[in-house]
Amino acid sequence: MAQAGLYGSILPAAWSFMLALRSRGLGTAWTTLHLRYEEEIARLLGIPANITQAALLPVAYYTGEDFQPARRLPVAQVSSWNQWGDGR
């Protein structure tokens, strides 16, 4: 339960950070691949041992102006209503 609370507070903060970057002409991508090497990354970036790493958000200026909505499956294929598998 504590873990859900911890990560539940990180997601909205990271999303807000990502939106703020976009409004300033910067872009980022959420990644957790670095967590496999968490100790090495902590040493490389100077992150103290008592800090929990949850995501890495590299930041850079993006090129181009061709952002488009991502292609998505219909909501009924990826959600349920009242019971598992009942996607309306």
N, C-alpha and C positions, 0 to 999 in steps of 0.2 A: 504494500500500500504506500509506503514512503517513497518507493522508487517511482510509482505512478505520479505522485504529487510533485516529485522533483522534475521529472521529464515533462509533465503537464504544464509546468510554469516556463520551461525553456522554449517550447514550441511557439507560443504566441510572441515571446520576446524576439526570437530569431526571425519569425515571419515579419514582424514590424520593422526590424533592422533591414531585412531584405527589401521591403517596400520603400523605406527611407533612402536606401542606396539607389534604387531605380529612379526616384524623383530627382536625384542629383547626378544622373548620368552614369552611375556605376552599376555593376552587376555582380552577382555572386551565385554560387551553387552550393546547396547543402550536401555535405559528405560526411560519412562516418568511417570511411575506409581506413583512415589513419589510426583508429582505435585499436587495431591489431598491434600497432607499434606505439601504444600510448606512452610508455616510459621514455622511449627514444625521442618521440615528438616533444614531450615535456622538456627534456634536456635541451633539445634544439631551439625551442621557442622560449625557454626560460619560465615555463609554467611551474609554479610551486607544487610540491607533492600533495598538498592538502586540497587542491582544486580538482573537481570532477570534470573531465572532458566529456562532452556530449555530442559535439558536432564541430566541424571545421568549416568556416565560411570564407573561402578566399575571395578577395575583393579586387576588382579591376575596372577600368573604363572599358565599355563595350564599343564595338565598331558596328556601324550600320544602324538603320532605323526600321528594320523589317521584323520587329517582334510581332508574333501572331499568337492567338489562343492555341493551346496544345490540342491535338486530336484526342478525344476522350470516348470511351465506351458509353452507351446509353446507361443512365443511372439505374435502371431496373436490373442491369447485368452485374452491378457492383454493390448493390445495397439490398437490405432486407427491411420488411415492415412487419412489426409485431412478432415475427418468428423467423428463424434462420431460413433462408432460401425463398422467402416470399417477397420478391422484388416487384413492387407495383410501380 
